[in-house]
Amino acid sequence: MVNETSPSAAVSRFPVADISLAVETRNAGGRPVLLFAHGFGQTRGAWNGTAGTLADSGCCCVTFDSRGHGESDRVANGDYQMDQFASDLVRLAGAQPQPPILVGASMGGLLGLLLAGEIAPSPFRALVLVDITPRWETAGVERILAFMQAHPDGFADYAEAAEQIAGYLPQRRKRKSEEQLRPLLRESADGRLRWHWDPALLSGVVRDSERYQPRLQAAASKVEVPLLLLSGARSDVVSGDTVGEFLQLVPHAQHRALPDATHMVAGDANDAFTREIARFVQSLDPST
């Protein structure tokens, strides 16, 4: 899921409100522009394989670490709100040379859906939602949060972290190497390795996340831009029921389920995931 940074990639700081975000741009002069928004607890590295491939094909690919994640700043008072993340995303979209195609996984997809439905004209040319719908399966989200909360004291070394991740992601054939884990962990003052994200996130934006579902459903019903939902056939976060509800809200949306993927679609089936995005991008009217 995390690969080496492409030699053609440029990393910069993007100011938003009182903090700044780490932003990585591949093939800055390419067209169209794709803006990738990662899921809760991830980093921009989740997109490295897809962003690198699509940049090589001529697209401009912009990835970033959300506030409180990766190399982006943390909020000093630990008060994270959904509208803060949405504001960051719309500012990033507005800074692009043309309205971008948003590719959003989980949290990133919900933010894109919210903005595309509540702002007219949409800040995005099109949307790709990655294994997320306005209503999600609570049990799947609780499983993710349980893993994120399971190691408050961190890990003694990279080998221990790799073992725990392998247990959480049994569908992956290979364990993560130390090189792959470095962007995901930080060494604390006590020498322990802890996750890159701010622990305050767990008591902030996540705590009352389900209360946003009516707002997200209302936003989805107003989305007019082209939309592709890519789900994992083995996901426990979206289901046939939640997908069906979503397609009723957004009748023009396309849906593809990747048979070998769980909720971690880009990491489980990256080649197939990238091909689906490339097909969708190629299908868009170049004049829009």
C-alpha positions as CSV (number, residue, x, y, z in Angstrom):
1,M,0.0,0.0,0.0
2,V,2.9,2.4,0.7
3,N,5.5,2.6,-2.1
4,E,8.6,4.8,-2.5
5,T,7.8,8.4,-3.6
6,S,8.1,8.9,-7.3
7,P,11.2,10.9,-8.5
8,S,8.8,13.2,-10.4
9,A,6.7,13.9,-7.3
10,A,7.0,17.3,-5.5
11,V,6.0,17.6,-1.8
12,S,4.9,21.0,-0.5
13,R,3.0,22.6,2.5
14,F,-0.5,23.9,1.9
15,P,-1.9,26.3,4.5
16,V,-5.4,25.8,5.7
17,A,-6.8,27.9,8.6
18,D,-4.2,27.6,11.5
19,I,-2.3,24.6,10.2
20,S,-0.7,23.3,7.0
21,L,-1.0,20.0,5.1
22,A,1.6,17.9,3.4
23,V,0.7,17.7,-0.3
24,E,2.4,15.6,-3.0
25,T,1.9,16.4,-6.7
26,R,2.9,14.0,-9.5
27,N,3.1,15.3,-13.1
28,A,2.1,18.8,-12.2
29,G,1.4,19.8,-15.9
30,G,-0.8,16.8,-16.6
31,R,-4.4,16.6,-17.4
32,P,-6.9,15.9,-16.0
33,V,-6.2,16.6,-12.4
34,L,-7.0,13.9,-9.9
35,L,-7.2,14.8,-6.2
36,F,-7.0,11.8,-3.8
37,A,-8.4,12.0,-0.3
38,H,-7.4,9.1,2.0
39,G,-9.5,7.3,4.6
40,F,-9.5,7.8,8.4
41,G,-6.1,6.7,9.9
42,Q,-4.4,6.5,6.5
43,T,-1.8,8.7,4.8
44,R,-1.3,9.9,1.2
45,G,1.0,6.9,0.8
46,A,-2.2,4.8,0.5
47,W,-2.4,6.2,-3.1
48,N,1.2,5.8,-4.2
49,G,0.6,2.9,-6.6
50,T,-2.4,4.3,-8.3
51,A,-1.2,7.9,-8.3
52,G,2.1,6.9,-9.8
53,T,0.5,4.8,-12.5
54,L,-2.0,7.5,-13.5
55,A,0.6,10.2,-13.4
56,D,2.7,8.1,-15.8
57,S,-0.3,7.9,-18.1
58,G,-0.5,11.7,-18.3
59,C,-2.7,12.7,-15.4
60,C,-1.8,15.2,-12.7
61,C,-2.2,13.4,-9.4
62,V,-2.4,15.2,-6.1
63,T,-2.3,13.4,-2.8
64,F,-2.2,14.8,0.7
65,D,-2.2,13.9,4.4
66,S,-5.4,15.1,6.1
67,R,-5.1,17.2,9.2
68,G,-3.9,15.1,12.2
69,H,-2.5,12.4,9.8
70,G,1.0,11.7,8.5
71,E,3.2,14.7,7.9
72,S,0.3,17.2,8.2
73,D,-0.1,19.4,11.3
74,R,-2.1,18.3,14.2
75,V,-4.8,20.5,15.7
76,A,-3.4,22.0,18.9
77,N,-6.5,21.6,21.0
78,G,-7.3,18.2,19.6
79,D,-10.8,19.3,18.6
80,Y,-11.3,17.7,15.1
81,Q,-14.6,18.3,13.3
82,M,-15.9,17.0,10.0
83,D,-16.4,20.5,8.7
84,Q,-12.7,21.3,9.2
85,F,-11.8,18.4,7.0
86,A,-14.4,19.4,4.4
87,S,-13.0,23.0,4.4
88,D,-9.5,21.7,3.9
89,L,-10.6,19.6,0.9
90,V,-12.5,22.3,-0.8
91,R,-9.6,24.7,-0.5
92,L,-7.2,22.1,-2.0
93,A,-9.7,21.5,-4.8
94,G,-9.9,25.3,-5.5
95,A,-6.1,25.6,-5.6
96,Q,-5.9,23.2,-8.6
97,P,-5.6,24.6,-12.2
98,Q,-9.0,23.0,-13.1
99,P,-11.8,21.4,-11.0
100,P,-10.3,18.0,-10.1
101,I,-11.7,14.5,-10.2
102,L,-11.9,13.5,-6.6
103,V,-11.0,10.0,-5.6
104,G,-12.0,9.5,-2.0
105,A,-11.7,6.5,0.3
106,S,-14.0,6.1,3.2
107,M,-13.7,9.4,5.1
108,G,-12.3,11.1,2.1
109,G,-15.2,9.9,0.0
110,L,-17.7,11.1,2.5
111,L,-16.1,14.5,2.5
112,G,-16.2,14.7,-1.3
113,L,-19.8,13.6,-1.4
114,L,-20.8,16.2,1.1
115,L,-19.1,19.0,-0.8
116,A,-20.4,17.9,-4.2
117,G,-23.9,17.9,-2.9
118,E,-23.8,21.0,-0.8
119,I,-21.8,23.4,-3.0
120,A,-23.0,24.6,-6.4
121,P,-21.3,24.4,-8.8
122,S,-19.5,21.4,-7.5
123,P,-15.8,21.9,-6.6
124,F,-15.2,18.6,-8.4
125,R,-15.5,17.6,-12.0
126,A,-16.4,14.0,-11.0
127,L,-16.3,11.7,-8.0
128,V,-14.9,8.3,-7.3
129,L,-16.1,6.9,-4.0
130,V,-14.0,4.1,-2.6
131,D,-15.9,1.6,-0.4
132,I,-18.1,4.1,1.3
133,T,-21.8,5.1,1.2
134,P,-23.8,7.7,3.1
135,R,-25.0,5.0,5.4
136,W,-22.4,2.4,6.4
137,E,-22.4,-0.9,8.3
138,T,-21.7,-0.1,12.0
139,A,-20.0,-3.4,12.7
140,G,-17.4,-2.9,10.0
141,V,-16.5,0.6,11.3
142,E,-16.3,-0.7,14.8
143,R,-13.9,-3.4,13.8
144,I,-11.6,-0.7,12.2
145,L,-11.8,1.5,15.3
146,A,-11.1,-1.5,17.6
147,F,-7.8,-2.1,15.8
148,M,-6.9,1.6,15.9
149,Q,-7.5,1.7,19.7
150,A,-5.9,-1.7,20.4
151,H,-2.3,-0.5,20.8
152,P,-2.2,2.7,22.9
153,D,1.3,2.0,24.1
154,G,2.6,1.5,20.5
155,F,5.0,-1.2,19.4
156,A,8.5,-2.2,20.5
157,D,9.8,-2.4,16.9
158,Y,8.7,-2.6,13.3
159,A,8.5,-6.4,13.4
160,E,5.9,-6.2,16.1
161,A,3.9,-3.7,14.2
162,A,4.1,-5.8,11.0
163,E,2.8,-8.8,13.0
164,Q,-0.2,-6.9,14.3
165,I,-1.1,-5.5,10.9
166,A,-0.8,-8.9,9.3
167,G,-3.3,-10.2,11.8
168,Y,-5.7,-7.4,11.0
169,L,-5.3,-7.8,7.3
170,P,-5.1,-11.6,6.8
171,Q,-6.0,-11.2,3.1
172,R,-2.6,-9.6,2.3
173,R,0.0,-12.2,1.3
174,K,3.0,-10.2,2.4
175,R,3.9,-8.5,5.6
176,K,4.8,-4.9,5.5
177,S,8.6,-4.2,5.5
178,E,10.2,-1.6,7.8
179,E,10.5,0.7,4.8
180,Q,6.8,0.5,4.2
181,L,6.0,1.0,7.8
182,R,8.1,4.1,8.4
183,P,5.5,6.6,7.0
184,L,2.9,5.0,9.3
185,L,4.7,5.1,12.6
186,R,6.5,7.7,14.7
187,E,9.1,7.1,17.4
188,S,7.9,8.5,20.7
189,A,10.2,9.9,23.4
190,D,10.0,6.6,25.2
191,G,11.4,4.8,22.1
192,R,8.1,3.1,21.3
193,L,6.6,3.3,17.8
194,R,3.1,4.8,17.6
195,W,0.7,5.5,14.8
196,H,1.2,8.6,12.7
197,W,-2.3,10.0,13.5
198,D,-3.3,12.1,16.4
199,P,-5.0,10.0,19.1
200,A,-7.4,12.9,19.7
201,L,-9.0,12.0,16.3
202,L,-10.7,9.0,18.0
203,S,-12.6,11.1,20.4
204,G,-13.4,13.9,18.0
205,V,-14.6,13.4,14.4
206,V,-15.3,9.6,14.9
207,R,-17.2,9.7,18.2
208,D,-20.5,11.0,16.7
209,S,-19.9,10.1,13.1
210,E,-23.3,8.4,12.6
211,R,-25.1,11.7,13.3
212,Y,-23.8,12.9,9.9
213,Q,-25.6,10.2,8.0
214,P,-28.8,12.2,7.3
215,R,-26.8,15.2,6.1
216,L,-24.7,12.9,3.8
217,Q,-27.8,11.3,2.4
218,A,-29.3,14.7,1.6
219,A,-26.1,15.8,0.0
220,A,-25.9,12.6,-2.1
221,S,-29.4,13.2,-3.5
222,K,-28.1,16.6,-4.9
223,V,-24.9,15.3,-6.6
224,E,-25.0,16.0,-10.3
225,V,-21.4,15.3,-11.4
226,P,-20.4,11.9,-12.8
227,L,-19.9,9.4,-10.0
228,L,-18.3,6.0,-9.7
229,L,-18.6,3.9,-6.6
230,L,-15.9,1.2,-6.2
231,S,-16.6,-1.2,-3.5
232,G,-14.9,-4.3,-2.1
233,A,-17.0,-7.4,-2.6
234,R,-15.6,-8.6,0.8
235,S,-16.1,-5.3,2.6
236,D,-17.9,-5.2,6.0
237,V,-18.3,-1.4,5.8
238,V,-20.6,-1.3,2.8
239,S,-23.1,-3.9,1.8
240,G,-25.7,-4.8,-0.8
241,D,-28.2,-2.8,1.2
242,T,-26.2,0.3,1.6
243,V,-25.1,0.3,-2.0
244,G,-28.7,-0.2,-3.1
245,E,-29.8,2.8,-1.0
246,F,-27.0,4.9,-2.4
247,L,-27.9,4.1,-6.1
248,Q,-31.5,5.1,-5.4
249,L,-30.2,8.5,-4.1
250,V,-27.8,8.9,-7.0
251,P,-29.4,7.1,-10.0
252,H,-26.8,8.2,-12.5
253,A,-23.9,6.7,-10.4
254,Q,-22.0,3.7,-11.7
255,H,-21.0,0.9,-9.4
256,R,-18.2,-1.7,-9.6
257,A,-17.5,-4.3,-6.9
258,L,-13.9,-5.7,-6.9
259,P,-14.2,-9.4,-6.0
260,D,-10.9,-9.7,-4.2
261,A,-11.1,-6.6,-2.1
262,T,-12.2,-5.8,1.4
263,H,-12.8,-2.2,2.7
264,M,-9.1,-1.6,1.9
265,V,-9.7,-1.6,-1.8
266,A,-6.7,0.2,-3.1
267,G,-4.3,-2.0,-1.0
268,D,-6.1,-5.3,-1.6
269,A,-6.5,-5.1,-5.4
270,N,-4.5,-2.1,-6.6
271,D,-4.1,-3.1,-10.2
272,A,-7.8,-3.7,-10.7
273,F,-8.6,-0.5,-8.7
274,T,-6.4,1.6,-10.9
275,R,-7.8,0.2,-14.1
276,E,-11.3,1.0,-13.0
277,I,-10.3,4.6,-12.3
278,A,-8.5,4.9,-15.6
279,R,-11.6,3.7,-17.5
280,F,-13.9,6.1,-15.6
281,V,-11.6,9.0,-16.3
282,Q,-11.4,8.1,-20.0
283,S,-15.2,8.0,-20.2
284,L,-15.6,11.5,-19.0
285,D,-16.5,14.2,-21.5
286,P,-13.2,16.1,-22.1
287,S,-15.0,19.4,-22.6
288,T,-16.4,19.3,-19.0
